[in-house]
Amino acid sequence: MADLVKRQHYVPRTYLKHFSVQSGDKYFIDALPTEATETDKIFNSNITNVAFERHLYTLPGETIEQQMAVEKLYSEELEVHYDSIYDILTDPTKTEITSEERELIISTVVTMYYRTTKWVNASRDLMGRVFESAFQLCEQKGVDYFNFEDEKISIAGKTLQEFTREFNKERQPGMILIQLETAFKLIALRVLNDSICVNKIEGENLEFITSDNPVVANNNNPERFAPFDPTNVLELPIDSKHNLMLLPECPKELRNKIFRRTSKAPFSEIEKLTTNYSQMQNSEKFMFGSKKALESYLATKQESERPIKDGESTADIFKKLKELGL
């Protein structure tokens, strides 16, 4: 009989362990709250205690198997293969892959993009604002109900917080299934379209960090950005030295290749900065990595994240970052 898993990780531990330090059979990672600016906010944690939410993927059902269907899919169909994917992506001699390996790599990245709490929390926040307005309107009219999607909704005896919490709990399984369905549709498109590229940075003191929302999507047309758009570039740091990118519009005859690039100074330093900055922007609550990497991020945070001044060149910024000890 399957077990009921309550603490469900939305960033797989099989992924996080490659940014961690092993001690026995456990893995420990350093974490930094997204809004923190001081190194004393960095803390060390077992990877089992980060990037999880209780019952995030739990579905309604009479049996544990029914309730754990999504959690089981992630753990037994995707996460179980992550180490073999990681070995392929970080092996510099591996330039050809099978169609099955290609699909597994793309499926892993796309599901990691959609399985985090970002999408659920965005929906929760939106509904919170909707219901706040509805409660205010009810108070003004002196009634204990409002109409939502052609349905009369009673709020009798409930606070705004209680009502919103119950509503979100009831609809969360549906949101999780929509996310999963969307991921499967996007996988089908990207398998037919994507190039798989791995960038490695060289430099003893240069390390990538990651976050609680590690897959970054961007597009050449940011004003028209849509999460489902198959022309988005998907980017995922896979350890402190390697960054994976899925690029659209790959010729059919090149789809089973891994394109590799090694960056050396000064380009590796710039790549580290831009990638870590993207992780900070994309994160919800925490960034992860080694203590040294997080301290380096904080040391350059003020300079790397401020707007460029009039008349200031990229070379000027890079020079100041070098002075900070990159």
Backbone bond lengths (Angstrom), bond angles and torsions (degrees), N, CA, C in turn:
res aa  C-N    CA-C-N  psi(-1)  N-CA   C-N-CA  omega(-1)  CA-C   N-CA-C  phi
1 M - - - 1.462 - - 1.525 109.33 -
2 A 1.322 116.41 137.60 1.470 121.07 178.90 1.519 110.37 -69.21
3 D 1.324 115.74 152.00 1.455 121.39 177.74 1.521 110.08 -90.76
4 L 1.324 116.55 149.87 1.458 121.87 174.60 1.529 108.21 -83.90
5 V 1.325 117.25 107.28 1.462 122.26 -179.55 1.527 108.31 -88.32
6 K 1.319 117.04 118.61 1.463 120.79 -177.36 1.530 111.81 -90.81
7 R 1.339 116.82 -42.50 1.471 121.43 179.86 1.526 108.47 -89.05
8 Q 1.320 115.83 102.95 1.465 120.79 -172.56 1.527 109.55 -109.32
9 H 1.329 115.34 121.58 1.468 121.48 -173.41 1.520 110.85 -85.84
10 Y 1.331 116.11 123.38 1.456 120.00 177.99 1.526 112.27 -90.68
11 V 1.333 118.12 -12.20 1.464 122.64 164.06 1.524 105.13 -114.36
12 P 1.335 118.08 115.53 1.465 120.15 -172.18 1.525 112.80 -59.62
13 R 1.320 115.45 139.82 1.461 119.83 176.51 1.530 110.92 -66.37
14 T 1.332 117.15 -29.38 1.464 119.97 176.51 1.523 110.85 -63.32
15 Y 1.328 116.89 -26.35 1.467 121.58 175.15 1.525 110.51 -81.00
16 L 1.323 117.27 -49.29 1.461 121.62 -174.84 1.524 113.01 -63.68
17 K 1.322 117.39 -28.18 1.468 118.62 -175.58 1.528 112.13 -64.56
18 H 1.336 117.68 -20.83 1.457 120.38 -179.68 1.536 111.88 -81.20
19 F 1.318 116.99 -2.44 1.461 122.59 170.42 1.525 110.11 -110.13
20 S 1.319 116.84 7.48 1.460 122.47 -169.96 1.522 112.16 -111.12
21 V 1.325 115.02 174.66 1.460 122.77 174.04 1.525 107.48 -113.94
22 Q 1.327 116.04 128.55 1.455 120.40 -177.89 1.520 110.75 -84.57
23 S 1.327 115.30 137.50 1.460 121.77 174.00 1.524 107.02 -135.67
24 G 1.337 116.70 103.45 1.454 120.11 -172.69 1.513 109.45 68.23
25 D 1.324 115.73 -125.58 1.460 119.98 177.59 1.530 111.90 -101.30
26 K 1.343 116.63 14.34 1.461 120.95 -178.66 1.530 110.33 -115.04
27 Y 1.325 114.70 157.73 1.464 120.91 179.78 1.524 109.12 -125.01
28 F 1.335 114.71 134.41 1.465 120.43 -177.97 1.524 110.04 -121.41
29 I 1.330 114.52 137.98 1.461 121.14 -175.81 1.524 108.71 -130.28
30 D 1.323 116.38 151.19 1.463 120.05 174.42 1.521 109.08 -93.10
31 A 1.315 115.75 143.94 1.458 122.07 -176.20 1.518 110.43 -132.27
32 L 1.328 114.71 149.83 1.466 121.74 -179.95 1.517 109.04 -136.62
33 P 1.336 118.82 123.86 1.466 119.42 174.85 1.525 110.59 -57.84
34 T 1.321 116.50 139.83 1.459 122.21 -173.32 1.519 113.21 -55.83
35 E 1.322 116.89 -38.40 1.463 120.54 -175.90 1.526 113.03 -86.98
36 A 1.334 118.11 -2.20 1.466 120.98 -175.87 1.521 111.27 -70.57
37 T 1.319 115.30 149.56 1.469 121.45 178.40 1.522 112.35 -125.47
38 E 1.332 118.34 -5.02 1.458 121.71 -176.63 1.530 110.62 -120.35
39 T 1.329 115.57 146.86 1.463 120.61 -176.16 1.529 112.99 -67.51
40 D 1.333 118.00 -21.50 1.461 118.72 -179.75 1.533 112.39 -71.09
41 K 1.325 117.18 -6.13 1.460 121.22 176.45 1.530 112.35 -86.53
42 I 1.337 117.02 -10.21 1.464 120.73 177.07 1.529 108.81 -70.98
43 F 1.323 116.85 134.62 1.455 120.51 177.89 1.524 109.87 -136.79
44 N 1.317 116.01 154.78 1.454 122.41 -178.67 1.522 109.49 -102.07
45 S 1.334 116.34 138.95 1.464 120.17 -176.12 1.516 111.01 -147.13
46 N 1.316 115.16 148.54 1.458 120.56 167.50 1.531 107.96 -63.10
47 I 1.332 117.73 138.23 1.468 119.18 -177.16 1.525 112.46 -64.79
48 T 1.323 117.88 -15.35 1.472 119.66 176.29 1.521 111.54 -70.46
49 N 1.340 116.75 -16.16 1.468 120.39 -174.08 1.519 113.63 -106.20
50 V 1.327 117.56 13.32 1.455 120.41 178.20 1.527 109.66 -128.53
51 A 1.341 115.43 156.67 1.469 123.05 174.11 1.524 112.52 54.44
52 F 1.326 116.56 48.19 1.466 120.47 174.58 1.526 109.55 -135.91
53 E 1.313 115.06 160.69 1.457 121.52 173.70 1.519 107.46 -142.34
54 R 1.294 116.45 139.18 1.465 120.06 -179.64 1.530 110.23 -68.16
55 H 1.319 114.63 126.83 1.473 123.16 174.96 1.533 113.59 58.50
56 L 1.322 116.78 30.78 1.462 119.99 179.46 1.524 111.52 -59.61
57 Y 1.345 117.32 -42.62 1.464 121.50 -175.89 1.521 113.40 -104.02
58 T 1.325 118.11 2.13 1.459 120.67 -176.79 1.521 110.81 -65.86
59 L 1.342 115.93 130.99 1.459 122.34 -178.87 1.524 110.28 -104.90
60 P 1.341 117.56 158.22 1.465 119.47 171.18 1.528 109.09 -63.79
61 G 1.302 116.97 150.02 1.461 119.85 178.06 1.505 111.07 167.50
62 E 1.326 115.23 157.59 1.458 120.88 -179.14 1.523 111.79 -83.16
63 T 1.337 116.58 -23.52 1.462 119.88 -178.02 1.527 110.12 -117.01
64 I 1.341 115.64 159.74 1.464 120.30 176.67 1.518 110.11 -63.15
65 E 1.338 116.73 -36.69 1.466 120.00 178.68 1.525 111.40 -58.81
66 Q 1.322 116.87 -42.56 1.464 120.95 178.52 1.528 110.95 -66.47
67 Q 1.320 116.93 -42.15 1.459 121.11 -177.73 1.529 111.83 -68.54
68 M 1.327 117.29 -31.46 1.458 122.66 -175.07 1.533 113.09 -98.70
69 A 1.330 118.77 14.65 1.468 121.40 -173.51 1.526 112.16 -59.55
70 V 1.327 117.89 -44.73 1.465 120.54 -178.31 1.529 110.38 -72.94
71 E 1.315 117.19 -45.27 1.472 121.22 177.52 1.531 110.09 -57.50
72 K 1.336 117.29 -40.95 1.465 121.43 179.72 1.523 110.66 -66.89
73 L 1.325 117.36 -40.28 1.462 120.29 179.28 1.526 110.50 -59.60
74 Y 1.336 116.24 -48.06 1.459 119.40 -179.94 1.526 111.76 -62.48
75 S 1.327 117.07 -44.59 1.466 120.01 -173.66 1.520 112.26 -76.46
76 E 1.327 118.15 -39.85 1.463 120.45 -171.85 1.525 113.86 -96.80
77 E 1.326 118.16 -19.97 1.462 120.11 -179.14 1.529 112.45 -103.59
78 L 1.337 117.67 -23.59 1.459 120.05 -175.69 1.530 112.79 -121.70
79 E 1.328 117.16 -57.68 1.460 120.04 -174.71 1.523 112.59 -61.00
80 V 1.318 117.10 -33.16 1.461 120.72 -178.02 1.525 111.57 -62.98
81 H 1.328 117.75 -21.90 1.462 122.02 -178.40 1.531 112.71 -98.28
82 Y 1.337 117.32 -0.98 1.466 118.17 -169.85 1.526 112.85 -64.03
83 D 1.308 118.65 -40.89 1.466 119.70 -178.07 1.528 111.63 -61.96
84 S 1.323 116.97 -38.53 1.471 119.17 178.33 1.522 110.47 -68.07
85 I 1.321 117.84 -37.19 1.466 121.67 175.05 1.527 109.91 -62.66
86 Y 1.323 115.54 -45.85 1.460 120.53 -179.92 1.528 110.78 -58.73
87 D 1.329 116.87 -43.33 1.465 120.72 179.66 1.531 111.11 -61.90
88 I 1.318 116.51 -39.97 1.465 120.75 178.42 1.527 110.49 -64.19
89 L 1.321 116.04 -46.94 1.465 120.65 -173.82 1.526 112.47 -69.93
90 T 1.312 117.89 -28.71 1.465 120.18 -176.47 1.520 112.93 -99.78
91 D 1.332 118.22 1.35 1.459 122.27 176.66 1.523 109.11 -86.29
92 P 1.333 118.81 109.29 1.472 120.48 -174.93 1.517 113.84 -64.63
93 T 1.332 117.58 -17.23 1.467 120.37 -179.83 1.520 112.40 -88.60
94 K 1.326 116.21 -8.61 1.474 120.59 -176.03 1.523 108.96 -90.72
95 T 1.317 116.20 105.55 1.473 120.43 179.58 1.523 112.45 -118.12
96 E 1.334 117.43 -12.68 1.462 121.78 178.36 1.523 108.72 -119.32
97 I 1.328 116.49 136.01 1.455 121.23 177.79 1.522 109.67 -130.48
98 T 1.317 115.83 162.52 1.455 120.60 176.76 1.525 109.59 -80.92
99 S 1.311 115.99 165.60 1.471 120.41 177.13 1.519 110.52 -63.22
100 E 1.335 116.21 -34.65 1.468 119.84 179.23 1.525 110.65 -67.45
101 E 1.336 117.02 -42.01 1.465 120.38 178.10 1.522 110.62 -64.78
102 R 1.305 115.71 -41.13 1.466 120.73 178.70 1.527 110.83 -59.59
103 E 1.321 116.61 -47.54 1.465 120.22 -179.38 1.520 111.32 -64.11
104 L 1.327 116.94 -37.52 1.458 120.57 179.92 1.526 111.03 -67.00
105 I 1.332 117.66 -40.72 1.470 121.02 177.66 1.522 110.52 -61.91
106 I 1.316 116.66 -48.98 1.465 120.90 -178.75 1.524 110.62 -65.24
107 S 1.337 117.30 -41.80 1.470 120.83 179.32 1.518 111.38 -61.42
108 T 1.337 116.46 -39.75 1.464 120.61 -179.87 1.522 111.08 -64.04
109 V 1.334 117.23 -45.92 1.466 120.49 -178.72 1.524 110.83 -65.21
110 V 1.328 117.38 -45.32 1.462 120.40 -176.58 1.524 111.10 -67.01
111 T 1.318 118.36 -42.25 1.464 119.24 178.82 1.525 111.28 -68.16
112 M 1.343 117.31 -34.26 1.468 118.72 174.36 1.521 111.25 -64.75
113 Y 1.311 117.27 -30.62 1.469 121.91 177.29 1.521 111.10 -66.47
114 Y 1.330 116.73 -39.15 1.457 120.41 -173.79 1.526 114.64 -97.23
115 R 1.332 118.97 -13.60 1.458 118.94 -173.10 1.521 113.63 -88.15
116 T 1.321 119.14 -7.84 1.463 120.18 -178.35 1.522 110.59 -73.97
117 T 1.324 115.73 171.91 1.461 120.92 -177.89 1.526 113.58 -78.05
118 K 1.330 116.87 -5.39 1.467 119.99 -176.36 1.516 112.17 -53.99
119 W 1.332 116.53 -46.92 1.468 120.35 -174.95 1.525 110.85 -71.89
120 V 1.329 116.58 -41.36 1.462 120.25 178.24 1.523 110.32 -64.46
121 N 1.336 116.90 -43.88 1.459 120.13 -178.79 1.525 111.92 -66.52
122 A 1.331 117.04 -35.25 1.462 119.46 176.99 1.519 110.44 -63.07
123 S 1.326 116.31 -40.93 1.459 120.28 177.84 1.524 111.21 -68.11
124 R 1.343 116.28 -40.19 1.464 119.94 177.52 1.529 110.94 -60.86
125 D 1.324 116.47 -44.46 1.464 120.55 -179.46 1.522 111.10 -63.24
126 L 1.340 116.11 -41.91 1.462 120.35 179.87 1.522 110.65 -62.23
127 M 1.334 116.69 -48.11 1.457 119.64 -179.16 1.526 110.82 -66.54
128 G 1.336 117.23 -31.92 1.461 119.55 176.16 1.521 111.45 -60.10
129 R 1.342 115.93 -42.13 1.471 119.90 178.79 1.524 111.56 -69.16
130 V 1.330 116.28 -38.07 1.472 120.63 178.54 1.521 110.12 -62.17
131 F 1.331 116.71 -47.45 1.455 120.60 -176.66 1.532 112.07 -72.20
132 E 1.319 117.05 -30.07 1.466 119.34 174.94 1.527 110.05 -61.46
133 S 1.315 116.87 -43.89 1.467 121.12 177.20 1.527 110.74 -64.71
134 A 1.346 116.04 -40.40 1.463 120.20 -179.41 1.528 110.89 -64.40
135 F 1.336 117.37 -42.49 1.465 120.70 179.09 1.535 110.50 -64.08
136 Q 1.333 116.85 -40.40 1.465 120.02 177.91 1.527 111.31 -62.39
137 L 1.329 116.32 -40.54 1.462 120.93 179.22 1.526 110.83 -66.62
138 C 1.343 116.65 -40.61 1.462 120.62 177.26 1.528 110.95 -61.22
139 E 1.314 116.07 -40.84 1.463 120.59 179.78 1.519 110.85 -64.83
140 Q 1.333 116.06 -41.52 1.463 120.08 178.91 1.529 111.98 -64.29
141 K 1.334 116.28 -37.37 1.474 120.98 -177.64 1.522 112.68 -86.93
142 G 1.336 116.74 -13.01 1.450 120.25 -178.80 1.515 113.50 71.96
143 V 1.352 117.30 34.32 1.463 121.32 179.14 1.526 108.85 -121.95
144 D 1.348 115.57 165.74 1.469 119.93 -179.49 1.530 111.85 -117.21
145 Y 1.311 116.35 34.75 1.467 120.68 177.18 1.525 109.59 -154.93
146 F 1.336 115.13 161.91 1.463 120.41 172.16 1.527 107.82 -147.71
147 N 1.308 116.16 163.17 1.460 121.28 179.70 1.522 109.89 -97.60
148 F 1.329 114.87 131.38 1.468 120.45 179.57 1.515 108.45 -140.56
149 E 1.348 115.67 119.97 1.463 122.24 -178.77 1.528 110.24 52.26
150 D 1.337 115.02 50.89 1.475 123.87 177.03 1.526 113.15 61.87
151 E 1.310 117.19 23.59 1.458 121.31 178.22 1.522 109.91 -127.04
152 K 1.320 115.36 138.34 1.461 120.89 177.89 1.521 108.70 -82.63
153 I 1.339 115.94 117.41 1.460 121.77 -175.39 1.529 109.85 -108.29
154 S 1.338 116.74 122.30 1.466 121.34 178.71 1.524 110.41 -86.96
155 I 1.325 115.84 137.96 1.464 121.02 174.84 1.530 110.46 -118.75
156 A 1.327 116.26 15.75 1.459 121.46 -175.99 1.521 111.26 -57.42
157 G 1.325 116.44 126.17 1.457 122.17 175.94 1.512 115.17 75.03
158 K 1.333 117.93 11.91 1.461 120.59 -177.51 1.519 111.15 -122.46
159 T 1.319 114.81 141.98 1.466 119.19 172.15 1.527 108.69 -81.64
160 L 1.325 115.31 165.90 1.454 119.86 177.00 1.521 110.65 -57.83
161 Q 1.328 117.67 -44.06 1.465 121.69 -178.27 1.530 110.89 -63.62
162 E 1.325 117.15 -44.31 1.470 120.84 179.90 1.521 111.04 -63.18
163 F 1.326 116.07 -46.20 1.466 120.39 -178.07 1.526 110.87 -63.01
164 T 1.347 117.25 -46.22 1.464 121.37 -178.11 1.516 110.81 -64.01
165 R 1.328 117.02 -41.94 1.462 121.13 179.89 1.535 111.16 -62.34
166 E 1.325 116.91 -44.63 1.465 120.82 179.41 1.528 111.37 -65.67
167 F 1.323 116.24 -41.26 1.465 120.23 179.94 1.524 110.95 -63.08
168 N 1.322 116.86 -47.19 1.464 120.69 -178.45 1.524 111.56 -65.81
169 K 1.328 116.89 -37.38 1.468 120.30 178.51 1.517 111.04 -63.39
170 E 1.326 115.80 -39.46 1.469 120.51 -178.26 1.530 112.26 -69.94
171 R 1.328 116.46 -36.26 1.464 118.62 -175.71 1.526 113.47 -94.45
172 Q 1.338 118.14 -6.80 1.462 120.15 -176.82 1.528 113.49 -59.19
173 P 1.345 120.27 -44.75 1.467 118.49 178.47 1.528 112.81 -56.15
174 G 1.321 116.49 -39.20 1.457 119.91 177.96 1.517 111.78 -63.33
175 M 1.342 116.95 -40.48 1.464 120.63 178.73 1.530 110.81 -64.71
176 I 1.338 116.87 -41.22 1.459 121.00 179.85 1.529 110.58 -62.52
177 L 1.324 116.87 -40.93 1.464 120.30 179.80 1.527 111.31 -69.41
178 I 1.330 116.87 -35.52 1.462 119.77 176.26 1.525 110.23 -64.72
179 Q 1.339 116.80 -42.70 1.461 120.59 177.07 1.530 110.99 -58.52
180 L 1.320 116.26 -44.24 1.459 121.04 -178.59 1.527 110.82 -66.18
181 E 1.324 116.31 -42.64 1.467 120.30 177.92 1.524 110.97 -62.78
182 T 1.326 116.43 -41.73 1.462 120.88 177.93 1.521 110.86 -62.56
183 A 1.337 116.29 -41.60 1.468 120.54 178.99 1.526 110.72 -61.02
184 F 1.320 117.59 -44.25 1.464 120.58 -179.47 1.526 111.73 -62.92
185 K 1.322 116.67 -39.20 1.467 120.12 178.33 1.533 110.62 -65.54
186 L 1.324 116.32 -40.77 1.461 120.08 -179.40 1.531 110.86 -69.97
187 I 1.323 117.34 -36.82 1.462 120.68 176.83 1.529 110.07 -58.07
188 A 1.321 116.79 -45.88 1.467 120.74 -178.85 1.524 111.46 -58.87
189 L 1.330 117.02 -37.23 1.457 120.65 179.33 1.526 111.69 -73.58
190 R 1.318 116.94 -42.39 1.459 120.47 -173.78 1.527 112.01 -76.14
191 V 1.311 118.07 -27.91 1.459 120.30 175.45 1.529 110.45 -61.42
192 L 1.318 116.57 -31.80 1.459 121.21 -179.78 1.526 113.04 -84.25
193 N 1.329 117.01 -4.61 1.459 118.28 -164.79 1.522 115.85 -132.61
194 D 1.327 118.78 -25.39 1.461 121.01 -163.23 1.526 114.82 -90.52
195 S 1.330 113.79 147.18 1.467 122.22 163.04 1.527 107.84 -94.25
196 I 1.327 116.13 144.38 1.463 121.67 176.77 1.522 108.02 -106.79
197 C 1.326 116.20 118.29 1.464 121.49 -175.63 1.527 109.42 -125.24
198 V 1.322 116.01 139.17 1.460 121.75 176.55 1.521 108.43 -123.35
199 N 1.318 116.05 122.60 1.462 122.20 177.28 1.528 108.89 -106.42
200 K 1.325 116.31 131.89 1.463 122.14 177.81 1.517 109.06 -115.28
201 I 1.332 116.16 138.18 1.457 119.76 176.80 1.525 109.33 -106.46
202 E 1.330 115.48 139.67 1.456 121.65 176.42 1.520 109.60 -107.59
203 G 1.296 116.01 142.45 1.461 121.48 -178.79 1.510 109.22 143.21
204 E 1.323 117.11 124.30 1.463 121.97 -173.27 1.523 112.44 -59.47
205 N 1.312 117.46 -35.96 1.457 120.80 -175.21 1.531 112.93 -102.51
206 L 1.323 117.06 15.91 1.462 121.01 -178.61 1.522 109.90 -107.30
207 E 1.325 116.25 123.85 1.461 120.80 -179.98 1.519 109.97 -141.65
208 F 1.329 115.32 140.14 1.452 120.46 169.82 1.525 109.33 -78.44
209 I 1.321 115.41 151.50 1.461 121.81 168.87 1.527 107.72 -114.23
210 T 1.318 116.40 171.96 1.455 121.08 175.72 1.530 108.40 -134.88
211 S 1.329 117.35 -168.60 1.467 118.86 -173.99 1.524 110.69 -154.51
212 D 1.323 115.53 -176.67 1.467 121.05 177.06 1.532 112.07 -81.18
213 N 1.323 116.89 3.65 1.466 122.58 174.30 1.526 106.80 -143.67
214 P 1.351 117.07 70.02 1.471 120.46 -160.04 1.522 116.99 -78.27
215 V 1.326 119.30 -19.94 1.462 119.88 -179.27 1.532 109.00 -87.74
216 V 1.316 116.36 117.48 1.460 122.57 -178.25 1.526 108.69 -100.83
217 A 1.325 116.42 129.61 1.464 121.77 176.66 1.518 109.01 -110.79
218 N 1.322 116.49 134.99 1.461 119.67 174.30 1.516 109.11 -145.97
219 N 1.329 114.52 165.04 1.452 120.49 -172.74 1.519 109.09 -146.79
220 N 1.336 116.64 151.37 1.463 120.90 178.09 1.521 112.10 -68.67
221 N 1.335 116.46 -15.04 1.465 121.17 177.28 1.523 108.98 -117.47
222 P 1.349 117.40 73.12 1.467 119.97 -173.65 1.523 114.05 -60.67
223 E 1.352 116.82 -26.88 1.463 118.75 -179.80 1.532 111.45 -70.50
224 R 1.343 116.44 -16.09 1.452 120.92 179.05 1.518 111.16 -113.74
225 F 1.322 117.58 20.36 1.462 121.65 -174.53 1.529 110.98 -63.75
226 A 1.331 115.12 134.31 1.460 122.48 174.25 1.527 108.00 -139.12
227 P 1.322 118.88 134.92 1.470 120.66 -175.15 1.521 113.66 -57.50
228 F 1.332 117.58 -34.02 1.467 120.74 -175.13 1.528 112.26 -82.84
229 D 1.299 118.94 -10.40 1.460 122.54 -174.07 1.535 110.82 -58.81
230 P 1.350 118.84 118.15 1.462 120.46 -178.81 1.524 113.73 -70.95
231 T 1.343 117.82 -5.94 1.464 120.25 175.92 1.525 112.17 -89.47
232 N 1.328 118.22 -0.60 1.464 120.74 174.20 1.525 110.30 -66.07
233 V 1.310 115.76 144.89 1.463 121.25 168.15 1.530 106.89 -84.93
234 L 1.324 117.28 129.50 1.460 122.31 176.22 1.522 108.67 -107.23
235 E 1.332 115.28 130.80 1.467 120.68 -172.69 1.519 109.33 -130.22
236 L 1.349 116.24 133.90 1.457 121.40 -176.64 1.522 110.31 -144.95
237 P 1.344 118.36 113.72 1.475 118.97 170.99 1.528 108.75 -64.49
238 I 1.332 117.80 132.98 1.469 119.15 -178.44 1.524 112.94 -109.36
239 D 1.312 117.15 -13.70 1.457 122.65 165.68 1.524 107.13 -165.42
240 S 1.316 117.72 -169.09 1.460 119.83 -172.89 1.526 113.13 -69.90
241 K 1.337 118.00 -11.91 1.473 120.98 -176.56 1.524 114.09 -121.16
242 H 1.336 118.47 -14.53 1.463 121.05 -173.40 1.526 111.49 -120.75
243 N 1.324 114.94 138.84 1.458 122.49 178.76 1.525 108.40 -127.57
244 L 1.327 116.16 124.04 1.459 122.40 -178.63 1.521 109.86 -95.90
245 M 1.332 116.52 136.57 1.465 121.43 177.34 1.515 109.49 -130.76
246 L 1.338 116.07 135.83 1.459 122.49 170.03 1.521 107.48 -105.37
247 L 1.330 115.36 115.04 1.462 121.89 -176.25 1.518 109.60 -110.01
248 P 1.343 118.48 135.37 1.460 121.06 -178.22 1.531 112.23 -75.72
249 E 1.335 113.33 168.33 1.464 122.79 172.78 1.534 112.27 65.96
250 C 1.310 115.45 54.01 1.469 120.94 175.20 1.528 109.53 -92.50
251 P 1.339 118.36 130.81 1.475 120.20 175.20 1.528 110.56 -58.45
252 K 1.310 116.74 143.80 1.461 121.98 -175.20 1.515 112.09 -55.30
253 E 1.342 117.35 -40.13 1.451 120.54 -175.56 1.534 113.04 -71.76
254 L 1.343 117.91 -9.88 1.466 121.38 -178.65 1.528 112.80 -110.51
255 R 1.306 117.32 4.40 1.463 120.03 -173.16 1.522 113.67 -65.18
256 N 1.301 118.37 -28.17 1.461 120.10 -177.84 1.523 112.65 -95.27
257 K 1.312 115.83 22.33 1.456 121.16 175.53 1.525 110.54 -105.81
258 I 1.316 116.01 151.01 1.465 121.81 167.64 1.523 106.91 -106.29
259 F 1.303 115.82 122.12 1.461 121.03 178.29 1.527 107.97 -91.14
260 R 1.323 116.65 129.62 1.456 120.96 -174.75 1.525 111.20 -122.63
261 R 1.311 114.16 144.58 1.464 120.17 177.05 1.523 108.46 -144.17
262 T 1.328 116.45 136.84 1.467 121.77 175.40 1.516 108.68 -112.87
263 S 1.333 116.28 124.13 1.459 121.73 -179.86 1.526 109.99 -98.35
264 K 1.332 114.87 133.42 1.464 121.34 175.14 1.524 109.12 -115.32
265 A 1.324 115.31 163.92 1.463 120.07 -179.19 1.530 110.32 -57.60
266 P 1.333 117.82 141.80 1.469 127.58 3.93 1.526 113.91 -87.45
267 F 1.347 117.66 -5.61 1.462 119.77 -174.64 1.523 112.30 -67.80
268 S 1.334 117.30 -33.42 1.459 120.03 178.36 1.526 111.00 -65.21
269 E 1.329 117.01 -34.21 1.465 121.11 178.85 1.524 110.67 -67.66
270 I 1.331 115.75 -42.15 1.461 120.06 178.27 1.524 110.23 -66.18
271 E 1.329 116.92 -40.00 1.465 120.74 -179.56 1.522 110.83 -65.05
272 K 1.324 116.06 -40.28 1.464 119.39 176.46 1.521 111.17 -60.51
273 L 1.316 116.68 -46.39 1.461 121.62 -179.78 1.521 112.10 -59.72
274 T 1.330 116.27 -50.06 1.463 119.83 -175.44 1.527 111.33 -68.06
275 T 1.325 117.26 -38.96 1.462 120.37 179.81 1.522 110.92 -67.05
276 N 1.325 117.10 -44.36 1.467 120.12 179.59 1.520 111.97 -67.57
277 Y 1.323 116.60 -34.90 1.465 120.22 175.88 1.524 110.19 -64.08
278 S 1.339 117.27 -40.58 1.465 120.98 177.66 1.526 111.07 -62.71
279 Q 1.333 117.03 -38.69 1.461 119.60 177.60 1.520 111.21 -64.06
280 M 1.334 116.46 -41.41 1.463 119.44 177.74 1.527 110.71 -60.89
281 Q 1.329 117.00 -47.07 1.458 120.84 -179.42 1.525 112.10 -62.34
282 N 1.323 115.85 -34.47 1.463 120.57 -174.79 1.521 113.07 -84.79
283 S 1.328 116.56 -18.98 1.463 120.25 -175.02 1.522 111.52 -69.28
284 E 1.335 114.66 155.09 1.467 120.48 174.86 1.525 111.21 -97.11
285 K 1.334 116.11 -52.47 1.461 119.88 -176.16 1.533 113.12 -127.09
286 F 1.346 116.95 -36.06 1.456 118.80 -171.00 1.524 112.17 -139.29
287 M 1.349 113.72 150.18 1.455 122.34 167.12 1.522 107.39 -111.54
288 F 1.339 116.29 150.68 1.460 121.87 -175.65 1.520 110.80 -130.07
289 G 1.323 115.20 154.68 1.459 121.53 177.03 1.513 109.16 161.84
290 S 1.321 116.37 -158.99 1.462 119.72 173.88 1.530 108.62 -82.19
291 K 1.329 115.71 159.26 1.460 119.42 177.67 1.520 110.85 -59.64
292 K 1.333 116.38 -40.78 1.465 120.87 179.59 1.526 111.21 -61.18
293 A 1.335 116.61 -42.24 1.464 120.15 -178.80 1.525 111.13 -67.40
294 L 1.327 117.25 -40.02 1.463 120.78 179.73 1.528 111.07 -69.97
295 E 1.328 116.99 -37.37 1.463 120.22 175.73 1.525 110.45 -64.45
296 S 1.324 116.80 -39.84 1.466 120.59 177.39 1.516 110.86 -63.03
297 Y 1.333 115.98 -41.14 1.466 119.73 177.48 1.530 110.40 -60.10
298 L 1.329 117.22 -46.00 1.464 120.36 -179.14 1.528 111.42 -65.31
299 A 1.340 116.70 -35.08 1.468 119.94 -178.89 1.519 112.00 -63.83
300 T 1.322 116.24 -29.96 1.469 120.29 -177.91 1.523 112.54 -107.72
301 K 1.333 116.94 2.65 1.468 121.48 -173.63 1.522 112.66 -57.39
302 Q 1.318 117.20 -50.70 1.463 120.39 -175.42 1.528 111.22 -62.72
303 E 1.335 116.23 -42.22 1.459 119.76 -176.23 1.527 112.21 -76.20
304 S 1.341 116.91 -38.81 1.460 119.70 -174.90 1.521 112.97 -78.76
305 E 1.349 117.82 -20.59 1.461 119.57 -175.48 1.526 113.99 -103.53
306 R 1.322 116.89 -5.98 1.462 117.45 -179.49 1.526 110.52 -79.08
307 P 1.337 117.67 154.67 1.463 120.45 176.97 1.522 111.15 -64.10
308 I 1.340 116.47 148.86 1.459 121.66 177.36 1.530 109.30 -72.60
309 K 1.320 116.36 132.54 1.451 121.01 -179.42 1.529 110.66 -80.07
310 D 1.321 115.82 157.55 1.463 120.27 176.09 1.523 110.00 -59.49
311 G 1.333 116.71 131.84 1.455 121.41 177.35 1.512 114.05 82.46
312 E 1.344 117.49 -0.68 1.462 120.85 -178.97 1.524 109.46 -93.51
313 S 1.319 116.87 132.25 1.457 121.47 -178.53 1.519 110.51 -97.22
314 T 1.345 115.64 164.31 1.455 120.71 174.49 1.524 110.81 -58.78
315 A 1.329 116.27 -36.66 1.471 120.61 178.92 1.523 111.19 -61.77
316 D 1.357 117.22 -37.85 1.460 120.75 178.41 1.530 110.50 -62.55
317 I 1.336 115.72 -44.53 1.466 120.20 -179.19 1.512 110.30 -65.17
318 F 1.339 115.84 -43.81 1.456 120.11 -178.70 1.532 110.65 -61.92
319 K 1.325 116.85 -39.36 1.454 121.30 179.37 1.541 110.21 -62.09
320 K 1.330 116.63 -42.01 1.468 119.50 179.97 1.531 111.13 -67.53
321 L 1.327 115.72 -36.72 1.462 118.88 177.71 1.520 111.51 -66.08
322 K 1.317 116.59 -38.12 1.452 120.36 176.45 1.536 111.02 -61.87
323 E 1.344 114.68 -38.01 1.462 118.95 179.75 1.536 111.70 -66.18
324 L 1.339 115.67 -23.86 1.468 119.63 179.42 1.529 112.26 -80.37
325 G 1.355 116.24 -4.59 1.453 118.93 173.96 1.505 114.85 97.32
326 L 1.321 118.32 30.78 1.460 120.96 176.19 1.527 111.53 -56.34
